[in-house]
Amino acid sequence: MQLTTTPEDETFRTAARAWLAANVPGERPPREGKAAADFTRAWLRRCQQGGWAGIAWPRQYGGQGLPPQRILIWYEEYVRARAPSVLDGSFVALNHAGPTLIACGSEDQKAFHLPKILSGDALWCQGFSEPDAGSDLASLRTQGVVDGDHLVVNGQKIWSSYSDHADYQELLIRTEPGSRHHKGLSWVICDMRAPGITVRPIRNLAGVSHFAEVFYDDVRIPLSSVVGPLHDGWRVAMTTLGFERKTAAMGLQFELGVRIEDLIALARPRAGTALAERLADLRAEAAALRAMTYRTVLREPVTPSDGSMMRLYFAELAQRIFAAAMDVLGPEALLDGAWSHDYLEAYSETIAGGTAEIQRNIIAERVLGLPRE
Ligand SMILES: Cc1cc2nc3c(=O)[nH]c(=O)nc-3n(C[C@H](O)[C@H](O)[C@H](O)COP(=O)(O)OP(=O)(O)OC[C@H]3O[C@@H](n4cnc5c(N)ncnc54)[C@H](O)[C@@H]3O)c2cc1C
């Protein structure tokens, strides 16, 4: 599938390419900690000053209000220019929290938070998963008890990405006493500097602390920070996760196309026939992923199974590409650092955002019509 563009689209592409060429930072972004958060804030600020903030957000909320076709072009140019990965400390703010506030938040919540997200003044993290509530998110137990005009929150979240330097968290908690499963939950804005919050970073396989456990010990959150009606958090959370199915991950998906070309360039002096065939297959798969992305983004409506098919294909392809990189580079991969780091990080792709097994369950039930679990 090819993207058919108009002359106006191509003018837009030229402007995006020129701005990115002049503004993408030359240095590699720091991988963790305050330095990574500062880098992200500075990059968001630069995008805003250049008129490229919130390209998928409506204009009335400070975004660019671009139609899907232009968003695709932006991300094609973005990865081509090797701009900072979209999966950094800005991901939740730009792709989850902001769009959720736009869809479900009060006017006060929008007026306070949305400008701070676009300017890089507020980074967000996600607090959904718990030690016993990941795939089965509705079994979460972190509790918020109404006390006057506040909720008093106690419990624990885990795997909260970039929470160590985030300013706010989209926090899903159980607020209706005695409720079970997806009933009685609330989606709340949690100020990460509130007294009673402890963030304990977790080191991953690649030796980097991207995510953390977050503990809540009598944390007081104003009821005015509940997004949507109290106890209606499951609906709001599904709105949040719905944004992942469309535009949120396209930068990552296109990035794989750039990485396979980089790998082919590295392999060229050393490739034998078997390696060349493997790389050619991977290039074809990256093209297939790009076509799936075009199809999903340009087609309405997007269903959960569209998101699952793309997420699964992306995750497994990323693992295949970085495994091939290890075979191309051999021990040299350890000297370079970047490829071996990405190889180790890619293991988490079939866990984050819903595991491969869960995506296969969704595809089996909703696309293939197999019996429910
Ligand atoms: C890099 C990374 C970043 C993350 N960032 C965040 C974040 O910012 N915020 C956040 O809230 N969470 C985050 N997560 C958590 C992520 O959403 C969960 O890890 C994921 O949903 C799986 O949950 P779990 O780890 O509890 O595994 P479990 O749900 O306990 O699953 C364990 C195993 O059982 C399998 N399994 C479970 N149920 C079924 C079933 N019904 N059928 C078949 N197999 C099943 C799973 O596939 C898996 O192999 C992140 C995870 C990773 C890896």
The ligand as a Tripos MOL2 file, in Angstrom:
@<TRIPOS>MOLECULE
LIG
   53    58     1     0     0
SMALL
NO_CHARGES

@<TRIPOS>ATOM
      1 C1          8.8180   -1.8580   29.0670 C.3       1 LIG1
      2 C2          7.5140   -1.8620   29.8010 C.ar      1 LIG1
      3 C3          6.9190   -0.6650   30.1150 C.ar      1 LIG1
      4 C4          5.7150   -0.6430   30.8240 C.ar      1 LIG1
      5 N1          5.1860    0.5720   31.1650 N.ar      1 LIG1
      6 C5          4.0530    0.6000   31.9030 C.ar      1 LIG1
      7 C6          3.5410    1.8490   32.3530 C.ar      1 LIG1
      8 O1          4.1030    2.9130   32.0830 O.2       1 LIG1
      9 N2          2.4230    1.8470   33.1160 N.ar      1 LIG1
     10 C7          1.7600    0.6960   33.4340 C.ar      1 LIG1
     11 O2          0.7340    0.7690   34.1000 O.2       1 LIG1
     12 N3          2.2330   -0.5190   33.0360 N.ar      1 LIG1
     13 C8          3.3650   -0.5790   32.2910 C.ar      1 LIG1
     14 N4          3.8800   -1.7940   31.8850 N.ar      1 LIG1
     15 C9          3.2260   -3.0120   32.3500 C.3       1 LIG1
     16 C10         2.5350   -3.8270   31.2530 C.3       1 LIG1
     17 O3          1.3320   -3.2190   30.8750 O.3       1 LIG1
     18 C11         2.3260   -5.2360   31.8190 C.3       1 LIG1
     19 O4          3.6140   -5.8040   32.0400 O.3       1 LIG1
     20 C12         1.5500   -6.1170   30.9020 C.3       1 LIG1
     21 O5          0.2150   -5.6840   30.7990 O.3       1 LIG1
     22 C13         1.5500   -7.5870   31.3970 C.3       1 LIG1
     23 O6          1.1690   -7.6550   32.7320 O.3       1 LIG1
     24 P1          2.0560   -8.4490   33.7940 P.3       1 LIG1
     25 O7          3.4730   -8.0100   33.6540 O.co2     1 LIG1
     26 O8          1.3960   -8.3100   35.1090 O.co2     1 LIG1
     27 O9          2.0250   -9.9810   33.3380 O.3       1 LIG1
     28 P2          0.8460  -11.0160   33.6380 P.3       1 LIG1
     29 O10        -0.4480  -10.4100   33.2470 O.co2     1 LIG1
     30 O11         0.9990  -11.5420   35.0110 O.co2     1 LIG1
     31 O12         1.1990  -12.1510   32.6040 O.3       1 LIG1
     32 C14         2.1920  -13.1610   32.8520 C.3       1 LIG1
     33 C15         2.1860  -14.1260   31.6730 C.3       1 LIG1
     34 O13         0.9010  -14.7790   31.5960 O.3       1 LIG1
     35 C16         0.3500  -14.6040   30.2970 C.3       1 LIG1
     36 N5         -1.1100  -14.4250   30.4180 N.ar      1 LIG1
     37 C17        -1.7600  -13.6440   31.3020 C.ar      1 LIG1
     38 N6         -3.0960  -13.7280   31.0910 N.ar      1 LIG1
     39 C18        -3.2780  -14.5520   30.0190 C.ar      1 LIG1
     40 C19        -4.4220  -15.0240   29.2950 C.ar      1 LIG1
     41 N7         -5.6370  -14.6240   29.6350 N.pl3     1 LIG1
     42 N8         -4.2050  -15.8540   28.2510 N.ar      1 LIG1
     43 C20        -2.9520  -16.2370   27.8950 C.ar      1 LIG1
     44 N9         -1.8250  -15.8380   28.5470 N.ar      1 LIG1
     45 C21        -1.9870  -15.0070   29.5840 C.ar      1 LIG1
     46 C22         0.9810  -13.3070   29.7880 C.3       1 LIG1
     47 O14         0.9570  -13.2680   28.3820 O.3       1 LIG1
     48 C23         2.4000  -13.4190   30.3200 C.3       1 LIG1
     49 O15         3.1760  -14.2420   29.5000 O.3       1 LIG1
     50 C24         5.0880   -1.8520   31.1830 C.ar      1 LIG1
     51 C25         5.6850   -3.0760   30.8600 C.ar      1 LIG1
     52 C26         6.8870   -3.0840   30.1850 C.ar      1 LIG1
     53 C27         7.5220   -4.4050   29.8600 C.3       1 LIG1
@<TRIPOS>BOND
     1     1     2 1
     2     2     3 ar
     3     2    52 ar
     4     3     4 ar
     5     4     5 ar
     6     4    50 ar
     7     5     6 ar
     8     6     7 ar
     9     6    13 1
    10     7     8 2
    11     7     9 ar
    12     9    10 ar
    13    10    11 2
    14    10    12 ar
    15    12    13 ar
    16    13    14 ar
    17    14    15 1
    18    14    50 ar
    19    15    16 1
    20    16    17 1
    21    16    18 1
    22    18    19 1
    23    18    20 1
    24    20    21 1
    25    20    22 1
    26    22    23 1
    27    23    24 1
    28    24    25 2
    29    24    26 1
    30    24    27 1
    31    27    28 1
    32    28    29 2
    33    28    30 1
    34    28    31 1
    35    31    32 1
    36    32    33 1
    37    33    34 1
    38    33    48 1
    39    34    35 1
    40    35    36 1
    41    35    46 1
    42    36    37 ar
    43    36    45 ar
    44    37    38 ar
    45    38    39 ar
    46    39    40 ar
    47    39    45 ar
    48    40    41 1
    49    40    42 ar
    50    42    43 ar
    51    43    44 ar
    52    44    45 ar
    53    46    47 1
    54    46    48 1
    55    48    49 1
    56    50    51 ar
    57    51    52 ar
    58    52    53 1
@<TRIPOS>SUBSTRUCTURE
     1 LIG1         1 GROUP 0 **** ****
